[in-house]
């Protein structure tokens, strides 16, 4: 099996307005999804949440103070999964709970060993 990264994108400001109850429900959906990946031997080592603070450096030398300075969407976190192909990895990502949110996405990329 090959290793793939799933990059989770959403608007940090949308998350800030979520109630404690909804946060608990979302966390439970995430844990259920992760548990399914573990049970199917598709979860690889690695993954984390990211803080909203950061800086983006551009080729022209400009630096913005936040990763989502020009756009509302930012990478919230990532996990590494194991799949036989990119299409298989996409199928696994289709059940990701983040996709239930407005303006969210999951980017699926193969990890290169080169």
Buried (B, 14 or more C-beta within 10 A) or exposed (E): EBBBBBBBBBBBEBBEEEEEEEEEEBEEBBEEBBEEBEEEEBBBEEBEEBEEEBEBEEEEEEEEEEBBBEEEBBBBBBBBBBBEEEEBBBEBBEEBBBEEBEEBBBEBEEEEEE
